[in-house]
C-alpha cells in the first residue's frame, strides 16, 4: 500500500511544479513535456514485462527491486543538476515503477484468501483516493514552502524516506510468490513498441523547437513501418511459444478493439489538458503553485463522486449510455471553460473555474470507473490478464502522445502570440486553443463508445483463481484513475 501510494503521488505531484522547474532551471518547453511524457512512456513500455518478471522470478523480489530503483531514481530527480538529467531520471523512475506497480495487487491476491480481499481492496481504494487528492496539493505545498532553499526538489526527495520504509517493511512482511504457469518474456516486442512510440513522440515534442525539420516527418513515417513489423513479429511469437507481448487475437473482439481506441484517445486528451491547465494558471495568470493546486480540488472531488455513482447505480441501469454521457459532459465542461477563460481573461478567479471543473470532473468520473469492465466484458476468460495489461499500457501511451502534442496545440499558439506582443494573454489563447482540441477529442470518444457493449458486465476472473500480474496492475491503475 505504501508503494502504491508513493507511485500515485509521484504521478500527480509533478505537474503542479512544472512551471517552477521551467523558470528555475531554464528548461525548454520540450524538456517540460519530457519530464512527464518520459515517465509515462517508460511505464507503458515495461508494464506488461514487469508483471511477467514478477510471475517468473517472484513478486516480492521484483517488488523490492522496483522500490529500490524507484527510490534511487527519485533521489536523482531531486538532485538533478540540469533539465537533461531530470528528464533521464524521470524515464528511469517510470521504468522502475513498471517493475514495482504490477506486483502490488498480485501480492494481495497471492497473500489473502478470497473472502478477505474485499477488506484489503477497500483499504486500497481509500489510500488511492487519498493519494489522488493529496498529490497535487502536496506538490503545491512543497514547491511553495521552498524547504531549505531547495525550491521544487522536495517533490521528488519526499520519496526517499517513504521508499526506504516500504523497502524495510516489504522485505520483512511480504511472502514470496510466483505464477504456476507464467508467460515468457517478449523483449523484442518491448523494443519494437518503444521504438514505435519514440519515433512518433520525439519529433512531435522536439519538432517545433527545431523548426519542424524533415527528419521529424521521416521518424513519424518510420513509426508506422515499425508497427507493421511489430504486428508480424507478434504473430510469429504467438505461433512459436504463445507468449506475445500483445495478444493480437483480442482485436477481433469489436468491443475490445473499440475500447482500446477509447482508452488511448482518452489518455491523449488527459495529457493535453492537465499540462496546459497548470501552465495556464501559473504562467498565464501568474498564480502560485498553491493557488493552482487548491483550484483543482473541486475537479478531484467531482471525479470521485461520479466514479462511485457510475459503477454502483448508473451503469447497471443505463449501460453504455453512462460512459457516453460522461464524454459529452466532459466536452461541455471544456466549452464552458473556453468561454470563461476568454470572457474573464487575466481577471478570472478560482471560484469562477469551479463550474467547468466540476462538470468536467463529473464527466471524467462517469468514464474512468466503468470503462475497463466495458472493454473486458466480451474478452475470453483465458485472455483477461493480457487484455487488462494492454488496456493500461495504451492509456499511458496515449497520455505520452497527448503530452507531446502540447507542442502543436499549445506552445505553437503561445509562441506566435508572444511574437505579436500579447504578453501573458498568449497563454490564455494557447490554453483555449488546446481546450478546443480536447473537446473535439471527447466528441470523438463519444462516437468510439458505440463500439462498446450496450450493457457491460464485470469481467470474470480466470478459472483457477490466479490473477495475472498485468491484470492486477490494471486493477490498480484504474483505481488510480
HELIX and SHEET records of a PDB file:
HELIX    1   1 UNK A    2  UNK A   13  1                                  12    
HELIX    2   2 UNK A   15  UNK A   17  5                                   3    
HELIX    3   3 UNK A   18  UNK A   25  1                                   8    
HELIX    4   4 UNK A   29  UNK A   57  1                                  29    
HELIX    5   5 UNK A   59  UNK A   78  1                                  20    
HELIX    6   6 UNK A   83  UNK A  111  1                                  29    
HELIX    7   7 UNK A  114  UNK A  145  1                                  32    
HELIX    8   8 UNK A  147  UNK A  149  5                                   3    
HELIX    9   9 UNK A  154  UNK A  173  1                                  20    
HELIX   10  10 UNK A  187  UNK A  206  1                                  20    
HELIX   11  11 UNK A  214  UNK A  241  1                                  28    
HELIX   12  12 UNK A  248  UNK A  252  5                                   5    
HELIX   13  13 UNK A  254  UNK A  279  1                                  26    
HELIX   14  14 UNK A  280  UNK A  284  3                                   5    
HELIX   15  15 UNK A  289  UNK A  295  1                                   7    
HELIX   16  16 UNK A  297  UNK A  309  1                                  13    
HELIX   17  17 UNK A  310  UNK A  314  3                                   5    
HELIX   18  18 UNK A  315  UNK A  318  1                                   4    
HELIX   19  19 UNK A  320  UNK A  344  1                                  25    
HELIX   20  20 UNK A  345  UNK A  347  5                                   3    
HELIX   21  21 UNK A  350  UNK A  376  1                                  27    
HELIX   22  22 UNK A  381  UNK A  383  5                                   3    
HELIX   23  23 UNK A  384  UNK A  406  1                                  23    
HELIX   24  24 UNK A  407  UNK A  411  3                                   5    
HELIX   25  25 UNK A  412  UNK A  419  1                                   8    
HELIX   26  26 UNK A  425  UNK A  448  1                                  24    
HELIX   27  27 UNK A  449  UNK A  451  5                                   3    
HELIX   28  28 UNK A  469  UNK A  480  1                                  12    
END                                                                             
